[in-house]
Structures are given as C-alpha cells and as structure tokens.
Amino acid sequence: MKRLVLFSLALAAAASSIPAVAQFDKADDAVDYRQGAMAVQSHHFDMLFAMAKGRVPYDANVALSNAEVVAFVLKLPWTAFGPGMQGGKAKPDIWKEQAKFKQLSDDMMAAADNLVVAAKAGNLDALKAAVGKADKTCDSCHDSFRAK
Ligand code: HEC
C-alpha cells in the first residue's frame, strides 16, 4: 500500500512541479542519490548553457529534449535532503533554514519548467533568457547551501 502511494506520488510529480518522493535507509544513500541527480541534470543543463552562449549550434529539438531532462531530474534531489540526511557537500544550514532551502528548490523547479516552455517556443532568445534565469537560481542555492 505504501509502495502504491509512493508510486502515485512519483507519477503526480512527473506531471507537475512537486518533488518526487524517495526514501533512504542511511544518509550516505541520500547523498549519493542527490549528488547523482545533480550531476545528471547538470550535464543536460550544460548543453543548454552552451547553446545559449553560442558554443554549440542552436537546435530546437536538442534544446527541448535537454530541457525536458533537466526539468524532470530537478524534481528528484529535494527529498534526499530530509531529516538526518546531512553529509556530502550539503551545508548543515539546509537543515536549519528549511523554509529558505525549500523556496530555492521550488524556484529551481519553476525555472526548469520555464526552460521547457522556452525550448518549445523554438527560438534562441527565449532559450537564452530562460537559461540565464535558471543559472542564477543554481548559483543562489549553491552560494548559501553548498560547501566549496
Ligand atoms: C535548492 C538548492 C540547489 C539548487 C537550486 C541547485 N543545487 Fe546543485 N547542489 C546543491 C547542493 C546542496 C549540493 C551538494 C549535495 C551534496 O553533496 O550532498 C549540490 C551539488 C551539485 C553538483 C555536484 C554533484 C556531485 O556529484 O557532487 C552539481 C554539478 C550541481 N549541484 C549542479 C547544479 C546546477 C547546474 C543547478 C541549476 C540548474 C543546481 N545545481 C541547482 C543545491 C542546489
């Protein structure tokens, strides 16, 4: 039953901007999971960034497929910052300023969904604006909550 509930939540999460729920037995697993999700979305975000900067040619289809991966994968890491899951490069402040961290993760999911909207618009200017906004959102969270 619990599994079914989690599965339904995951499906709902896939279709909207709410974090997908995962559970972890120990902090190390949560650290691996969130670092993995961050690393994967980051590779796809880099593609969009390179296009926005003109380092790789703009291709609307490539932009859209990458934006969709970024938006989907960025729903994943947040539940891995749950109670007792300190570790990795996550600053302890995350667990002290949970409202701020949640706000930044919500902003991130919105900015990532906006990447998809911009990629669907099919023009480079829309993509540039959305990439710029998303990139600032990455930085604002890392500046506060990720150790160097
Ligand atoms: C709401 C906060 C937040 C946002 C937004 C965020 N990150 Fe992170 N990110 C973190 C934290 C915290 C860590 C450290 C996780 C750990 O080590 O446990 C991290 C780690 C990473 C890592 C290192 C993964 C590894 O293997 O160690 C990369 C790469 C990364 N983020 C890229 C990005 C990019 C690109 C964006 C924007 C598209 C982004 N992040 C948005 C909080 C955030």
Boltz pocket constraint, residues with backbone or C-beta under 6 A from the ligand:
constraints:
  - pocket:
      binder: B
      contacts: [[A, 30], [A, 31], [A, 34], [A, 35], [A, 36], [A, 38], [A, 39], [A, 41], [A, 42], [A, 45], [A, 87], [A, 88], [A, 89], [A, 90], [A, 91], [A, 101], [A, 104], [A, 105], [A, 108], [A, 134], [A, 135], [A, 137], [A, 138], [A, 139], [A, 141], [A, 142], [A, 145], [A, 146], [A, 147]]
      max_distance: 6.0
